[in-house]
Amino acid sequence: MAVLPRRDFLTLSAAAAAAALLPGRAFANVATGVKLHGLSAFGDLKYKPDFAHFDYVNVDAPTGGTFNFAPPNWDYNQNTETFNTLNSFTSKGDAPPRMEMCFDSLMVTALDEPDAVYGQLANDVTLSNDRNSYEFSLRPEARFHDGTPLTAEDAAFTYKLYKDKGHPKITQALKFLSDVVAVDDHTLRLTFSGNQSARTVLNVVQFPILSKTFYTANPFDSSQLSAPLGSGAYKVGRLSAGTWIEYERVADYWGRDLPVNRGRNNFEVVRIEFYQNRTAGFEAFKKGEILYREESVSRIWATGYDFPAFTSGKVVKNEFPSEKLPSMQATAVNQRREHFRDARVRQAIALCFDFEWTRRNFFYGSYERSQSCFEKSDFRAEGPPPPQELALLEPLRSQLPAEVFGEAVTQPASDGSGRDRKLLGQAAKLLAAAGWKRSGDFVVNDKGEKLSAEFLVDDDLFVQVYSPWVANMKAVGIDATIRLVDSAQYQLRQATFDFDLISAAFSFSATPTRDDLEIIFHSSTANASYSRNLPGTSNPAIDALIDSVGAAKDRESLTVAMRALDRVLRARLDWIPSWFLANHRSAYWDMFGFPEQKPDFGFPVEALWWFDKGKATKIGKA
């Protein structure tokens, strides 16, 4: 480890501390006062103003066919097991995945760039001299599905509505939005207070734009199954509440030939069916009722593909590389419960998880142990903190665990026996040091109260996977249990933080913003219902590091701040890292075409693939 002279170290520390208190200068390398066709956080845009289409699409893809799939990911208040509302953008109710396909946004991401957005509803955007205001020129041809114009008034209404009543993921990004003005029918101005993250607008411009007329006549924050008026490539078609929904391709979609849309949205119908358990979903896939699925169960991937459609070649298994996006799959330890606030208790719980045994017996060797909150990315901390990270961490030392300043914390490998005596002995010592003394089968505090810990799950699969973990926790004296609940109850209890331990998986953008991180790790969201801050993390040092991420002026300083944050999160163990996959395990009926080169920063199969009639004919699915 290189040792930094104390004189230089103190200079760096003071500079870092000052930087953490200042908002970033938004798009410092981007000209103000000129119309821009796109925005990139740190560098030049890949695509020029006259670009015809994104490189990763097939502009000659045929249109037609039905894509019936089990969504591998979802957002906002969406649920893959049931739905009772068609409003995805509020915290109330359970909405079906992919409702966002029915709406356009001001700008959209390019999936082959880590931090770029290009105009969709907006033809261009102009930054003010102070870089706190963004003026968008909306395309006059933009239309809702009923043929009425989509205007700046609709956009202004949308942002005001979101700020007041939107899902927490949306309201978090809009908290420093100070003014929204429809200058005229086709000009929208968003103004921020100056306290926003430098890259907040990259999230804000991607929010779906709603119809003012529709949501003036219909309450926004109530669960309802009337299809909202949209403007996107798809609209809600047939549905059966909680069972299935179809999105129909809009024949006269106004934005079909925009450069950001060419080669996308090729299926005539996108259909999603809802199953209460994984077994039922897999049986539907085997019968051809579901046409595409990403396999999340290692046992099925290893042994379950022996059914007739697969052995005859009608079904294909394929592995596509994962995106170059930081991801986290981990178990949250709810510190709203007093007995979990001691880091030694959290560490003891973590030591009871025997990943090596689980990998061999349940995962067929297919998963890797996750150590970082930003796995699969350059933001994963390694080794001891270098000088650049120390410059951010040292001013916060009094608020941080000592382990932050050593080697990046990793979870130890077990002997694979399922009952590693050494690790369980360490767990027992940690509990004793935290004041939990053995009394019979359990450990108790000075009041005689048992240390209990309940896993909340919504699938039998997790009962199986977590049972050995629970057995080890019982072995060291924790009164550990698993509670299996239905999807609706699970969503509600997660939203209101009514659990001890709960697992979750998140994927961050390739260029994380302060808003991306605040919703999961910041003190301001610790007690905000429906936030993703499941452990209740509330620490001023973490808040300061998130500010440093937001203030980063180039990718190098962003990486430094993210790695420093990763060190702290790993040392605290608010989230116990679990496992990750390096690839998408995809299985599908062999009736689709797809681009040869998968983009690095997204994999929206329903938007990029297409129906291949020739292939479908060969397998009897035309």
C-alpha positions in Angstrom: 0.0 0.0 0.0 1.3 3.4 -0.9 1.6 5.8 2.0 0.5 9.4 1.3 2.5 12.1 3.0 0.3 13.6 5.8 0.6 17.1 4.4 -0.7 16.0 1.0 -3.3 13.8 2.6 -4.8 16.5 4.6 -4.9 18.8 1.6 -6.8 16.1 -0.4 -9.1 15.4 2.5 -10.1 19.0 2.9 -10.7 19.4 -0.8 -12.9 16.2 -0.8 -14.9 17.3 2.2 -15.6 20.7 0.5 -16.5 19.0 -2.8 -19.0 16.8 -1.0 -20.9 19.8 0.2 -21.3 21.4 -3.2 -23.8 20.4 -5.9 -22.1 19.2 -9.1 -22.0 21.5 -12.0 -24.4 19.8 -14.4 -22.9 18.8 -17.8 -19.9 21.0 -17.3 -18.6 20.1 -20.7 -21.9 20.8 -22.5 -22.6 24.2 -24.1 -25.4 26.3 -22.7 -27.8 28.4 -24.8 -27.7 26.0 -27.8 -30.2 23.3 -28.9 -28.9 19.8 -28.1 -30.2 16.6 -29.6 -29.0 14.6 -26.6 -27.2 14.7 -23.3 -24.3 12.8 -22.0 -23.0 13.1 -18.4 -19.3 13.1 -19.0 -18.4 12.9 -22.7 -19.3 13.3 -26.3 -22.4 11.7 -27.6 -21.9 8.6 -29.8 -24.8 9.5 -32.1 -24.7 12.8 -34.1 -27.8 15.0 -34.6 -28.6 13.4 -38.0 -28.3 9.7 -36.8 -30.8 7.4 -38.4 -31.1 4.7 -35.7 -29.3 3.1 -32.8 -26.6 0.6 -33.9 -27.9 -2.3 -31.9 -31.3 -2.6 -33.6 -32.4 -4.3 -36.8 -34.2 -1.6 -38.8 -35.3 -4.3 -41.3 -37.0 -6.4 -38.6 -40.5 -7.6 -39.7 -43.4 -6.6 -37.5 -46.1 -9.0 -36.3 -46.6 -11.9 -34.1 -47.2 -12.3 -30.3 -44.5 -12.2 -27.7 -45.8 -14.0 -24.6 -43.2 -13.8 -21.9 -42.4 -13.9 -18.2 -40.8 -10.6 -17.4 -37.4 -11.0 -15.7 -37.4 -7.5 -14.3 -39.9 -4.8 -13.4 -40.1 -1.3 -11.8 -42.2 1.1 -9.7 -45.2 -0.7 -8.1 -45.2 -3.5 -10.6 -45.8 -7.2 -9.7 -45.3 -10.4 -11.8 -47.7 -12.5 -9.8 -50.9 -10.3 -9.9 -52.2 -6.9 -10.7 -55.1 -4.7 -9.6 -54.3 -1.3 -11.2 -53.0 0.0 -14.5 -51.3 3.0 -12.9 -47.6 2.1 -12.6 -46.4 5.4 -11.4 -48.0 5.7 -8.0 -47.1 3.7 -4.9 -50.6 2.3 -4.5 -51.7 -1.1 -5.8 -49.9 -3.7 -7.9 -49.5 -2.9 -11.6 -48.5 -5.2 -14.5 -44.9 -4.9 -15.8 -44.3 -3.0 -19.0 -47.0 -0.4 -18.6 -44.3 2.1 -19.4 -44.5 0.9 -23.1 -47.7 2.8 -23.4 -46.1 6.1 -22.8 -43.4 8.3 -24.4 -40.9 10.4 -22.5 -39.0 13.5 -23.3 -35.8 11.5 -23.9 -34.7 7.9 -23.9 -31.5 6.1 -23.2 -29.1 4.6 -25.7 -28.3 1.1 -24.6 -24.8 1.1 -26.1 -23.7 4.2 -24.1 -23.4 4.3 -20.3 -24.8 7.8 -19.7 -26.5 9.2 -22.8 -30.1 10.2 -23.6 -31.6 11.3 -26.9 -34.8 13.1 -27.8 -38.1 11.3 -28.2 -41.0 13.7 -27.4 -38.3 16.4 -27.2 -36.7 17.4 -30.5 -34.0 19.2 -28.5 -33.0 20.6 -25.1 -31.3 23.8 -24.2 -29.4 24.4 -20.9 -29.6 27.7 -19.1 -26.3 29.5 -18.3 -26.6 28.5 -14.6 -27.3 24.9 -15.8 -30.3 24.7 -13.5 -33.0 25.0 -16.2 -33.7 22.8 -19.2 -35.9 24.0 -22.0 -37.3 21.3 -24.3 -38.7 21.8 -27.7 -41.5 19.2 -28.1 -42.3 17.7 -31.4 -45.5 19.2 -32.7 -46.5 15.9 -34.3 -46.7 14.1 -30.9 -50.1 12.5 -30.3 -52.0 10.5 -27.7 -53.6 7.3 -28.8 -57.0 9.1 -29.2 -55.4 11.5 -31.8 -55.3 14.5 -29.5 -52.0 16.5 -29.4 -49.5 15.9 -26.7 -48.4 19.4 -25.6 -46.1 21.0 -23.1 -49.1 21.5 -20.9 -49.4 17.7 -20.6 -45.7 17.5 -19.7 -45.9 20.3 -17.1 -49.0 18.7 -15.6 -47.2 15.3 -15.4 -44.1 16.6 -13.6 -46.3 18.5 -11.1 -48.4 15.4 -10.5 -45.4 13.2 -10.1 -43.8 15.5 -7.6 -46.9 15.6 -5.5 -48.2 12.0 -5.8 -45.7 9.9 -7.7 -44.0 6.7 -6.8 -41.1 7.4 -4.3 -38.6 6.5 -7.0 -40.0 9.4 -9.0 -40.5 11.9 -6.2 -37.0 11.3 -5.0 -35.6 12.5 -8.3 -38.0 15.5 -8.4 -37.4 16.8 -4.9 -35.2 19.7 -6.1 -37.5 20.5 -9.1 -38.5 24.1 -8.2 -40.6 25.1 -11.3 -42.3 23.6 -14.3 -43.6 25.9 -17.0 -45.3 25.2 -20.3 -43.9 28.3 -22.1 -46.1 27.5 -25.1 -47.8 24.5 -26.7 -44.4 23.0 -27.7 -41.9 24.4 -25.2 -41.4 23.0 -21.7 -39.1 24.4 -19.1 -37.9 22.4 -16.0 -36.0 24.4 -13.4 -34.2 23.0 -10.4 -33.1 24.7 -7.2 -29.4 24.2 -7.7 -29.2 21.5 -5.0 -29.9 18.7 -7.4 -27.4 16.1 -8.4 -25.4 17.1 -11.5 -27.0 14.2 -13.4 -30.5 14.2 -11.9 -32.0 15.3 -15.2 -30.9 12.1 -16.9 -33.4 10.3 -14.8 -36.1 13.0 -15.0 -36.3 13.2 -18.8 -37.1 9.4 -18.9 -40.3 9.6 -16.9 -43.5 8.8 -18.9 -45.5 11.8 -19.9 -49.2 11.5 -19.0 -52.4 13.0 -20.4 -53.7 16.0 -18.4 -57.2 15.4 -19.7 -57.2 11.8 -18.6 -55.9 12.4 -15.1 -58.0 15.4 -14.6 -61.1 13.2 -15.1 -59.6 10.1 -13.3 -57.9 10.1 -9.9 -54.2 9.4 -10.2 -53.6 7.9 -6.8 -56.3 5.3 -6.7 -56.2 1.7 -8.0 -58.2 1.3 -11.2 -58.2 -1.0 -14.2 -59.4 1.6 -16.8 -56.5 1.9 -19.3 -54.8 5.3 -19.0 -54.5 7.4 -22.2 -51.0 7.0 -23.5 -48.9 8.1 -26.5 -46.3 5.2 -26.8 -45.7 2.4 -29.3 -48.2 0.1 -27.4 -51.6 0.5 -25.7 -53.4 -1.7 -23.3 -55.5 -4.3 -25.1 -57.4 -7.2 -23.7 -56.8 -8.2 -20.1 -58.1 -10.4 -17.2 -57.4 -8.7 -13.9 -54.6 -10.4 -12.0 -54.3 -13.1 -14.7 -53.0 -11.8 -18.0 -52.7 -8.6 -20.0 -52.0 -7.8 -23.6 -50.3 -4.7 -25.0 -51.2 -4.0 -28.6 -48.9 -2.3 -31.1 -50.4 1.1 -32.1 -50.8 1.0 -35.9 -50.6 4.7 -36.4 -48.1 5.4 -33.6 -46.9 9.0 -34.2 -43.2 8.3 -33.3 -42.6 5.1 -35.3 -40.0 6.6 -37.5 -38.0 8.6 -35.0 -34.4 7.6 -34.9 -34.7 6.4 -31.3 -37.6 4.1 -32.2 -36.6 2.6 -35.5 -36.0 -1.1 -35.3 -37.8 -1.4 -32.0 -41.3 -2.5 -30.9 -41.7 -5.1 -33.6 -44.2 -7.5 -32.0 -47.9 -6.9 -32.8 -48.9 -8.1 -29.3 -46.8 -8.3 -26.1 -48.6 -10.6 -23.6 -47.8 -11.2 -20.0 -49.4 -14.0 -17.9 -49.3 -14.0 -14.2 -48.6 -17.1 -12.1 -48.5 -17.5 -8.3 -45.5 -19.8 -8.3 -42.5 -20.6 -10.5 -43.6 -24.2 -11.1 -46.8 -23.1 -12.8 -44.9 -20.6 -14.9 -42.4 -23.2 -16.1 -45.2 -25.7 -16.9 -46.8 -23.0 -19.0 -43.5 -22.4 -20.8 -43.1 -26.1 -21.6 -46.6 -26.2 -23.2 -45.9 -23.1 -25.3 -48.3 -20.8 -23.4 -45.2 -18.7 -22.5 -42.7 -18.2 -25.3 -39.7 -16.7 -23.5 -38.4 -16.9 -19.9 -35.2 -16.1 -18.1 -34.5 -19.0 -15.8 -33.9 -18.1 -12.2 -33.9 -21.6 -10.7 -30.5 -23.3 -11.1 -32.0 -26.8 -10.6 -34.4 -26.3 -13.5 -31.7 -24.9 -15.8 -29.5 -27.8 -15.0 -32.1 -30.7 -15.0 -35.5 -29.4 -16.1 -35.0 -29.0 -19.8 -35.8 -32.6 -20.8 -39.4 -32.0 -22.0 -40.5 -32.9 -25.6 -40.4 -29.4 -27.1 -36.8 -29.0 -26.0 -35.5 -32.4 -27.0 -37.1 -32.0 -30.4 -35.4 -28.6 -30.9 -38.5 -26.4 -30.7 -37.2 -24.8 -27.5 -33.7 -23.3 -27.3 -31.5 -22.6 -24.3 -29.0 -19.7 -24.6 -26.8 -17.6 -22.4 -26.5 -13.9 -23.1 -23.8 -11.8 -21.3 -25.1 -9.6 -18.5 -25.2 -5.9 -18.9 -22.2 -3.8 -17.7 -24.3 -2.4 -15.0 -23.6 -2.4 -11.2 -26.0 -4.9 -9.5 -26.8 -6.0 -6.0 -28.5 -9.1 -4.8 -28.5 -9.2 -1.0 -30.5 -9.6 2.2 -31.6 -6.5 4.1 -31.4 -6.6 7.8 -34.1 -4.3 9.1 -32.5 -1.8 11.6 -35.8 -0.4 12.5 -35.8 -3.4 14.8 -33.5 -2.3 17.7 -31.7 -5.7 18.0 -30.4 -5.5 14.5 -28.7 -2.1 14.9 -25.6 -3.6 16.4 -23.3 -4.5 13.4 -22.0 -7.5 15.3 -25.5 -9.1 15.2 -25.6 -8.5 11.4 -22.2 -10.0 11.0 -23.2 -13.0 13.0 -26.2 -13.5 10.8 -24.0 -13.2 7.7 -21.6 -15.8 9.0 -24.4 -18.4 9.3 -25.0 -18.3 5.5 -23.0 -21.1 3.9 -22.8 -20.0 0.3 -20.4 -22.8 -0.8 -22.8 -25.5 0.5 -25.8 -23.7 -1.0 -24.0 -23.2 -4.4 -23.2 -26.9 -4.6 -26.5 -28.3 -3.4 -29.1 -25.8 -4.8 -27.3 -23.8 -7.5 -25.5 -26.6 -9.4 -22.4 -24.5 -9.2 -23.9 -21.7 -11.4 -23.8 -18.7 -9.1 -20.9 -16.7 -7.8 -20.7 -15.2 -4.3 -21.5 -11.6 -4.3 -19.3 -9.4 -2.2 -20.1 -5.9 -3.4 -23.2 -3.7 -3.5 -22.1 -2.8 -7.1 -21.1 -6.2 -8.4 -20.1 -6.7 -12.1 -18.8 -3.1 -12.4 -15.8 -1.0 -11.9 -17.4 0.4 -8.8 -16.5 -2.7 -6.8 -13.8 -1.8 -4.2 -10.7 -3.9 -4.0 -7.8 -4.1 -1.5 -7.1 -1.2 0.9 -8.4 2.2 0.0 -6.0 4.2 -2.2 -5.2 7.8 -1.6 -8.1 9.1 -3.7 -10.7 7.1 -1.7 -9.0 8.0 1.6 -9.4 11.7 0.7 -13.2 11.1 0.8 -13.2 8.7 3.7 -10.8 10.3 6.2 -13.0 13.3 7.0 -15.8 10.9 7.9 -13.7 8.5 10.0 -15.5 9.1 13.2 -18.8 8.0 11.6 -17.4 4.8 9.9 -16.5 1.3 11.0 -12.7 0.8 11.4 -12.9 -2.0 8.8 -13.5 0.6 6.1 -9.9 1.6 6.3 -8.4 -1.8 5.8 -8.9 -4.4 3.0 -12.3 -4.1 1.4 -14.6 -6.3 3.5 -15.4 -9.7 2.0 -17.6 -12.5 3.4 -15.4 -15.5 4.3 -15.6 -18.8 2.3 -16.9 -21.7 4.3 -15.6 -25.3 4.3 -18.7 -26.2 2.3 -20.0 -28.6 5.0 -23.2 -26.7 5.6 -22.2 -26.3 9.3 -18.8 -24.7 9.3 -17.8 -24.9 13.0 -15.2 -22.1 12.7 -17.6 -19.6 11.2 -20.4 -20.5 13.5 -18.0 -20.2 16.5 -17.2 -16.7 15.3 -20.9 -15.9 15.0 -21.5 -17.1 18.6 -18.6 -14.9 19.9 -20.0 -11.8 18.1 -23.4 -12.4 19.6 -21.9 -12.7 23.1 -19.8 -9.5 22.5 -23.1 -7.7 21.5 -24.6 -8.7 24.9 -26.6 -11.8 23.8 -26.0 -14.7 26.3 -26.9 -18.3 25.9 -29.9 -19.5 27.8 -31.0 -23.0 26.8 -31.5 -23.2 23.1 -31.4 -19.5 22.5 -29.5 -16.3 23.2 -31.2 -13.6 25.3 -30.4 -10.0 26.2 -30.3 -8.6 29.7 -34.1 -8.4 29.8 -34.4 -12.1 29.0 -35.7 -11.4 25.5 -34.8 -13.9 22.8 -33.0 -12.7 19.6 -35.4 -13.6 16.9 -35.0 -13.2 13.1 -37.7 -14.0 10.5 -37.1 -14.2 6.8 -40.0 -12.9 4.8 -40.4 -14.7 1.4 -43.1 -15.1 -1.2 -41.9 -18.2 -3.0 -41.4 -21.8 -1.9 -38.0 -21.7 -3.6 -36.7 -19.3 -1.0 -38.0 -21.5 1.8 -35.8 -24.2 0.5 -32.7 -22.0 -0.1 -32.9 -20.2 3.3 -33.7 -23.2 5.5 -30.1 -24.2 5.9 -29.3 -20.6 6.8 -32.0 -20.6 9.4 -30.7 -23.9 10.8 -27.3 -22.4 11.3 -28.8 -19.3 12.9 -30.6 -21.6 15.4 -27.4 -23.4 16.1 -25.8 -20.2 17.4 -28.9 -19.4 19.5 -31.0 -17.1 17.2 -34.7 -17.9 17.1 -34.8 -17.9 13.3 -37.8 -18.7 11.2 -39.2 -18.3 7.6 -42.6 -16.8 6.9 -44.0 -17.5 3.4 -46.8 -15.0 2.4 -48.7 -14.4 -0.8 -47.6 -11.8 -3.3 -49.9 -9.0 -2.2 -49.0 -9.4 1.5 -45.3 -9.5 0.6 -45.5 -6.3 -1.3 -47.4 -4.5 1.5 -45.1 -5.7 4.2 -42.0 -4.8 2.2 -43.5 -1.3 1.5 -44.2 -0.7 5.1 -41.0 -2.3 6.4 -42.8 -5.0 8.3 -40.1 -7.7 8.3 -36.8 -8.7 9.9 -34.9 -10.0 6.9 -35.9 -9.7 3.3 -33.9 -10.3 0.1 -33.9 -8.0 -3.0 -32.0 -7.5 -6.2 -31.3 -4.2 -7.8 -29.6 -3.0 -11.0 -28.1 0.5 -11.1 -27.5 2.6 -14.1 -24.0 2.5 -15.6 -23.5 6.1 -14.4 -25.3 6.2 -11.1 -26.8 9.4 -10.0 -27.4 10.7 -6.5 -31.1 9.9 -6.9 -30.4 6.3 -7.8 -28.5 5.8 -4.6 -30.6 7.8 -2.3 -33.7 5.7 -2.8 -31.7 2.7 -1.4 -29.0 4.0 0.9 -29.8 7.5 2.1 -31.0 8.7 5.5 -33.8 10.7 3.8 -35.5 7.4 2.6 -34.9 5.4 5.7 -38.5 5.8 6.9 -40.2 6.7 3.6 -42.8 4.0 2.8 -42.3 2.3 -0.5 -38.7 3.3 -0.7 -36.0 0.8 -1.5 -34.1 1.5 1.7 -35.2 -1.8 3.1 -32.6 -2.0 6.0 -33.4 1.6 7.1 -29.9 2.8 6.5 -29.4 6.2 8.1 -25.8 7.3 8.3 -24.4 10.8 7.7 -21.2 9.4 6.3 -23.1 7.4 3.7 -25.1 10.5 2.9 -21.9 12.5 2.3 -20.5 9.9 0.0 -23.7 9.8 -2.0 -23.3 13.6 -2.3 -19.7 13.0 -3.6 -21.1 10.6 -6.2 -23.6 13.3 -7.3 -20.9 16.0 -7.5 -18.5 13.9 -9.6 -17.4 15.8 -12.7 -15.9 12.9 -14.6 -16.0 9.1 -14.7 -12.7 8.8 -12.7 -14.0 10.8 -9.8 -17.4 9.0 -10.0 -15.6 5.7 -9.8 -13.5 6.8 -6.8 -16.7 8.0 -4.9 -18.6 4.8 -5.7 -15.8 2.6 -4.5 -15.5 4.5 -1.3 -19.3 4.1 -0.8 -19.0 0.4 -1.6 -16.4 0.0 1.2 -18.7 1.6 3.7 -21.7 -0.4 2.8 -19.8 -3.7 2.9 -18.3 -2.9 6.3 -21.7 -2.0 7.8 -23.5 -5.1 6.5 -26.9 -3.4 6.3 -27.2 -5.6 3.2 -25.7 -9.1 3.4 -24.4 -9.9 -0.1 -25.7 -13.2 -1.6 -24.9 -14.3 -5.1 -25.0 -13.2 -8.8 -25.0 -14.6 -12.3 -22.6 -13.5 -15.0 -25.1 -14.2 -17.8 -28.8 -14.2 -18.7 -30.1 -17.8 -18.8 -32.6 -17.4 -21.5 -34.9 -20.1 -22.9 -37.4 -19.5 -25.7 -39.4 -21.2 -28.4 -37.3 -21.0 -31.6 -39.5 -18.6 -33.5 -37.7 -15.3 -32.9 -35.0 -13.2 -34.5 -32.7 -10.9 -32.5 -29.7 -8.6 -33.2 -26.4 -10.4 -33.3 -24.7 -7.9 -31.0 -26.4 -7.4 -27.6 -26.1 -3.9 -26.3 -24.0 -3.5 -23.1 -26.4 -1.5 -21.0 -29.8 -3.1 -21.5 -31.6 -6.3 -22.7 -35.3 -5.4 -23.4 -36.0 -8.5 -25.4 -39.7 -7.5 -26.0 -38.5 -4.3 -27.7 -35.5 -5.5 -29.7 -36.5 -9.1 -30.9 -39.0 -9.9 -33.6 -41.3 -12.7 -34.8 -39.6 -14.9 -37.5 -42.5 -16.5 -39.4 -40.2 -19.0 -41.1 -38.9 -20.3 -37.8 -42.3 -20.3 -36.4 -43.7 -22.4 -39.3 -41.0 -25.0 -38.8 -42.0 -25.6 -35.2 -45.8 -25.3 -35.8 -46.1 -21.9 -34.1 -46.8 -19.7 -37.2 
